[in-house]
Amino acid sequence: MKHVNLRLPDDLHDRARSAAAADDRSLNSWLVSLVRRAVEPGGTPDRPDGELAAPAPQGGSGHSPRT
């Protein structure tokens, strides 16, 4: 199993924690389920407005590499 450090703004963390609790899951388990759904073929997560989220671009995150 791999570990990933994810930094979330305080308000987003609070909302994610609440959503996980409403689903009777830990925050980690809830996030894993979202990532799993996003990477499965045809499994992009829905946006709150009901539109499908666009898949992540291939070949990079769009962020500058750490130096």
N, C-alpha and C positions, 0 to 999 in steps of 0.2 A: 504494500500500500504506500502511496506517495503522499507527501504533505505539501500543502500550498498555503502560504500566508496571504490572506485577502484583507485589504484595508477598505472599510466601508465608512462613509460619512455616518455620524451618530444617528441622524434621523432615519437613514436607510437601514441601518442595523436594527434599530428599534422596530421598524415596520416588518423587517424580515423575521425577527424573533417572534413577533406577534403572529405572523402568518404561519410560522412553524408550529407554534403552540396551538393555534386553531386547528392545525392538521394533526395534532397529537404526536409531533415529532421533535427531535432535537433540531437546533439550527443547522448543525452539520448534516444530518440526515436529509433535511429539507433541501439544502443547497445541492447535495449530491443528486437527489432526484431531479432537480431542475437541470443540472448539467448533463445528466444521463439522457434526459428527454431531448435536450438541445443537440446532442451529438449523434443521436440515433437517426438513421436515414428517414427523411421526411418528418423529423420530430422537432422542428424549430418551435420554441415556446411562443405562446401568444402574448401580444402586448396588452396592456390594460384596456386599450380602446378596441380590442377585438381583432385588430389586424395582425397578420403573421409577422413575426420579427424576421429581419433579413439575416441570412447566415453570415457568419464571420468571414471576412475576406481571407483567402488562402495566402500563405507566405509571409505572414507577419501580423503583429498586433496593432500596428499603427503608432506604437510608442517608440521613442528613441531608446537604443540600448543603453544599459548602465555602463558607466565608465569608472 
